[in-house]
Amino acid sequence: MIQKLRRRLTLLFAIPTSLILSVILCVLFLWQSSITKNEQMVSLQNQILNLTYQLEGAYFFSDDWLASLEQDHSLIIHIEENMIPLFFSGSWAPRTKRSTLIELAKEQARKEHIDTSMRPYSSTIQKSSIFTVQGKNHDIYQGTVVILATEDGFRSLTLLCDITQIKRQESLKLLFFLILDILGILALFLVSRFVAAKAVMPVAEYHRKQTDFIAAASHELRSPLAVIQNCATTSLSMPEQTEKMNRLILSECSRSGNLIKNLLWLTHADTEKKPQKMEPVEIDLLLLHLFEAYEPLCNSKNIRLLLTLPEDMLPSITGNGPCIQQLFSIFLDNAIAYGCEGMGDSCSQKPFIEIKAQIIRKMLYVSVSDHGVGIPDEQKAVIFDRFYRSDASRKEKEHFGLGLSIAHSLAKQLGVKIKVLDTPGGGCTFQVGFGI
């Protein structure tokens, strides 16, 4: 599904941008070609005017002047007076014979009823439109024919301009734009592929987490259901075990209820984006209440619980009291469950957990430290993932690996960050900083 979405997004990005690029390059090519054609046309018109003016006033034409004109502008100039050609035979040799090109030009003029063998009678001057002549060797020319009436008869001018090189340059320019368009489309496709991959990355990550979440939730729910089923079967087959089986069923039902409650809380936290109500919180009173609530539980598990506060009264912080209390309750539950595993019965020192508050550079830091086996550095980045539990904690069935995930969601709602530190001498410390 993700790959299909990525392909569709790639095409969605690449096709419109490629079309826009192609249109822009096409317009640019046509614009440049139009400029080149207009420049060529203006140059040819100027030469026609220049030669027509000379044809009207001059009695003779200098061969050097005609040769210079031909060389400078790639022209073929053929002048006749009363059908008799001038002695000027041209200054350069085109690919197709000059005589052949001149006849082709005269033939084009005759199609417009302009004949170089006849004197114009309706007007003193006749001029054909500018036409194109194709040579025998892939050479191309633009030309015109002018006939001028004189007192002694008439004069005719057949003028051709070699545009073969211009046409070649235009073809090369077209090839350049095509290659540029292909490379541009390829680049746009690669960029679109990269952008689409970036765009679907959060979706792919969410899909992966959702799949893992469903698989883990199903696995965790399957265990208590299997126990309940076995207890019910045993109770039916062995009535004397009914009371014991009922207690196990109640225990597993309570465990499943806690799992479902945590799942519902996380789902609500994911979908409900409404911020928590913030108000002043007396953090020292909150920590004292937390200490009094957890001290009996710690004593029952032979764990010392310490509360370390500064001598001066702590300033109030802005936050949500119930959320802050739930956040540190999760840290304490985690420390009680796992924080004393490395200190077995053979250890002479009684395990302890410390709640500590201190002010550093206008920040109030509250930490919960244990002295257990600690958390390896490579696991610190994933301990807040849902259903994550280290191998050492798999034996604790009453925990599902959701506590720290809930703590992470609470921290986001409160606008604070959780730091996972190593306790000096071994163990783990969860620290949260509040602005004051």
N, C-alpha and C positions, 0 to 999 in steps of 0.2 A: 504494500500500500504506500509506504514512504517513497520507494523508488518510483512508483507510478506518479505520485504527486510531484516528485523532483523533476521527472521528465516533462510533465505538463507545465510546470513553472518555467523550466528552461525554454520550452517552445513559446510560452506566453511572453517571455522577455525577449527572446532572440528574434522571432518573426517580425513583430512591429518595428523594432529598432533596425533590423536589416532592411526592411522595406523603406524606412525613412532614409537610411544611408544610401540605398540605391537611387531613390528619387533625387536626393541632394546631389549625388555624383552625376546623375544623368542631366540634371538642370545645369550643373557646372560645366559639363562637357559641351552641351548645346550652346551655352552662353559663350564659351571660349571659341567654339567653332564659328559662331555667328560674328564674333569680333574679328576673327581671322578673315572670314569671307568679306566682311564690310571693308576691312583695310585693303584687301586685294582688289575689290571692286572700285574703291576710291582711287587707288593707284592707277588702275587701268583706265578709268574715266579721265584722269588727268592727262595720261599719255594720248588718249584719243583727242582731247581738246587741243593739246599742244601740237600734235601732228596735223589736225584739221586746220588750225590757225596757220601753220606753215604752208599747208597745201593751198590755202586761199591766196596767200600773199607772195610766196617765194617763186622765183622763176627757175631756180635750180636748188638742189639739195646736196650738202656736203657729205661725202662718203664717211669722213671721220666722225661727223656729228651723228649720222645714222648708226654707225658701228658702235659709238659710245652709248647711244640710247639703247641699242639691242643688248649690249653686254651688261649694262647697269640694271636693266629691268627684265631680262630673259625674254626679249621680244623677238618676233619675226615681222619685219616690215617689208611690204611689197607695194611699190607705187607704179602705177601705169598712167601714161598720158596718151589719150586717144588709142587705147588698147596696146600701146607699146611700152614694155617694162623699162624702168631705169636700168642703168648699167650696174647699180649696186646689187651685188649677189648675196649679201649677208655676211655677218662677222663671225658666226659660229654655226656648227652643224648639229641640228637636232637629231633625235633618234630616228624619226621618220623623215624622208626626203622633204626638203622645203617645198618643192613643186607640188608634191602630193598633198601636203598640208594646205597650201594655198588653194588648190583646186577643191579640197573638201570644204574650206571656208567659203569659197564662192558658191559652192552648191548649197550650203546652208543659207546664204544670202538670197539665192534665187527662190528658195522656198518662201521668202518674204517679199518676192517680186522686186528684188533689187539685183539688177543685172549689170555687171561691170563691162559688158560689151555694148551698152546702149547709153546715150546721153540722156540725163533727166530733163524732162520738159515741163512737168507740173510745178517744179521748184528748182532752185539753184543747187540744192544739196539734198541728197538722200543718204540715210544712215540706217543700218540694220540694228536690231537689238543685240545685246551681248549673248553669244551662244557658246556652246562647248563643242570642241572637236576632239575626237578620239583618234590617236595615231595608230600606226601599225605595230608598234613595239611597246604597248602599254604606257605610252606617253599621252598626257592630257593637256589641252590648251583651251583658253578662253579667247574669244576673238570677236571682231566686228568688221563690217565692210562699209566704207564711206565713198560716195560718188559726188563729185563737185563739178558743176557746169562752169566752163570758162569761155572767153571770147573765141578761142581757137578750137573749142571742142569740149572735152571733159577730162577730168583726172579721177583716178580711183585709188583708194587706199585699202589694202587688206592687212589688218593688224591682228597678230596672234601673240598671246602671252603664255609661256610655259608654266603650268601650275602642277606639274608632276610631283615636284618636291613637296609642295604644300599639301597635296593629297596624301603623300606618304607620311608626312608629319601628322596629318589628321588621323590616319590609320594607326600610327604608333601611339598617338595620344589616346585613341579609343581603347587600344590594347592596355595601355597603362591604367586607364580608369577601370577597365574590367578586372585587371589583376588587383588593383586597389580595393575594388568592391568585394572581390572574393576574399582577400585577406581581412578586410574589415568585417565581413560577415562571419568569418572563422573566429576572429578575435571577439566579436560580440557573442558568438555562441559559447566560447570558452568563459567569457566574463559572466554570461547569463547562467552557465552551468555552476560557476563558483558562487554567484549570488543566490541561485536557487538552493544550492547545498547549504549555504549559510542560513537561508530563510527557513528551510525545513529542519534545521538542526534542533531548535527548541521543540518542534513537534515530534521529531524522532526521539529526543531525550524523554519527553513526556510520555510517549507511547511505550518506550522501554521501561520507564519507572512504573507506569500503570500495569504493564504485563508482569513485572517483578512483584509489584504490590499484590496483584490478584493471586499470583502463584504462591507467594509467601502467606497471605491470609488464608488461602485454601489449605495450605500445609498445616498452619497453626490450628485451624478449626478442626481439621481431620483427627488430630491427636485426642482432644477431649471427647469428641463424638465416639471415637473407637473405644475409649475407656468406659463411657456411659453404656455403650452397647454391650461390652463384655460384662460389666457389672449387672446389667439387667438380665443377661443370659444366666450368669452365675446365680443371681437371686431366685430365678425361676427353677433352676435345677437343684439348688441347695438352699432350701428355706432357712436353715439355721444361720446362713451368712447374710440374710436380708438386711439386718441393721448395719452391718459393716459396709455392705454394698451401697446402701442408701447414703451413708456418710460420704463415700467416694463420689457418688453421683452428684450430691450437693456441692462438693468441692470442685468438681469439674464444671458444673453449671455456673458456679461463681467465677471460676477462671475464664470460661467462655464469655460470661457477661462482661467482665473487665476488658477482655479483648475487643468485644463489639463496642463497648463504650469508648475505648480509645480510638477505634477506627472511625466511629461517628464524629468524635471530636476533631480528628485530623481532616476528615472530609469537610466538616463545617469550616475549619480554618482555611482550607484551600479555596472554598467557594465564597465565603463571606469576607469581603474586602473592607468592610466597615471598620475604621480604626477604633481602638479601645478608648474608653473615656479616661482622660488623664486628670489627675488631681494630686495635691501634695500628700506625700506618704512619709510618715515617721519611721524611717528604716530601722532605728534601734529598737523601737517597740515591736516591730514586725519580727525582727530576728529573735528577740526575747520570747515572743509567743511561739515561734518556730522551735526554739530550743526546749521550751517547756513541753511542747507537744511530742517531741521525738526522744526526749531523755528517757522516759520509761521503756520505750521500745528498744533503745540501745542497751539499757541495763539488762533487759531480758535476754539479750544476745551476747552479754558479757563484753560490751563495747563501751568505751568512754566517749562521751560527747562533750566537746569543749566549745565555748563561745568566747572569742577574743574581740573586745571593743576598745576604742581609744578612751583615754581618761575623760576627755571633753565630750559633751553631748554631740551626737552626729546631726548634721543639718538635714532638713527634710528634702526629699527629692520629688521630682515630678514623674508620676507613673500611675499604674493601676495596681492597687494593693493586692487584690486576689490573684492577679496574674503573676506578680512578683513572688507571692507566697507559694503558688503552685510551681513556679520555676525552681525555687530553691528546695522545695519538697522533693522534686524529681531528682535533684543532685544528691540529696540525703538518702533517698530510697536506693539510688544507684550505689552510693558509698556503703550503705549497710549490707546490700546484697553482694557486692563484688569487692569492696575496698579493703576487706580484711582476709581475703583468701590466701595471701602469701604469708600470713602470720598464724600458723597452725597451733595446736595445743602444746607442742614442744617448746614454743617461744615463751620465755619467762615474762616478757613485757605484755601488758594488756593492750589489745588493739584500740586505737582511738580515731575519732573523726573530729575535725576542727572547722568551726564556722568563724570566719575572720572578716572584719571590716576595717578599712584603713583609707585615709585621704592622701592622695598623691597628685600634686599639681592640679588642683581644682577638679579632681575626679574622685568619686567615692567608689572604691573597689570592694566588692563582697565576694568571698571565695569559700568554697567547700572543699576541704582537702582530706584525703584518706591516705593510708600507708600500706596499701595492698601491693599487688603485682604491677600496677600501673598499666598504661596503654602504650604499645609500641608506636613509634613515630609514623610508620607506614599505615597504621590503622586510624590515626587521629582525623584524617580527612573524610572517613566514611562512617564514623561512629554515630553521626546524626541521620544516616539513612534509615528508612523504615525497615523494621524487622532485622536490623543488623545486630548480631551478638557475636562476641569473640568465642573461640572454641572453649575457653575456660568457663564461660557462663552458660553453656548449653544444659548443664545439669540442673539449673534453677528453672523449673517448669512454670513457676508463677510469673515469670517475666517473659515478655514477647519481643523485646528489642524495639519498643515503641516509645519508651520514656524520653530518651534523648531527642528523638524526632519531634515529640510534643514540645520539649524544652526549646528546640530550635525555632519552632513556629511561634512560641510565646515571646522569645527574644525579638523576632522580627516584628511582632505586633507592638512591643514596647520600644522599638527603635534602638536596641542595644545589641552588642555582639558578645558571644561566648568565646572565651579563650580556654584552650585545653593545655595545661602546663604539667610538668613533672614535679611532683612533691620532692623536696630535698630529702634524701635518705630512702627514696622509693615510694611509689604510689602515684596518685593522680589528683590534680587540682582543677576544678572548674571555677573560672573567674569571670565576673560580669562587672563592667564599669558603668557608672551612672554620672551624668553631668550635674554639677551643683552650682 
